[in-house]
Amino acid sequence: MSTKYSLTREINTKVDTIVKSIMEEAKNEGKREGKREGKREGKLEGKLEAYKEMAIRLLKQGYDIAAIANITGLSRTEIESLRNGC
């Protein structure tokens, strides 16, 4: 009976180890994916901010909203909002 108990305990220990390993790897993969997503979002936010800064400079130089929208890809509404904030 103690051999059976010992074998069951050994199997449970191995299963626990495997489950913990899988969970740790899933957690690490989640962290890596989160970092990748954060970098993508940061890059997009940076590009948007650069286009907004460019639009402000163009507004100050007297470019019309349609031209700025064409150059930057920003919407007319976004550019008008920036113009009102200048």
ABEGO torsion letter per residue (X at the ends): XAAAAAAAAAAAAAAAAAAAAAAAAAAAAAAAAAAAAAAAAAAAAAAAAAAAAAAAAAAAAGBBAAAAAAAAGBBAAAAAAAAAAX
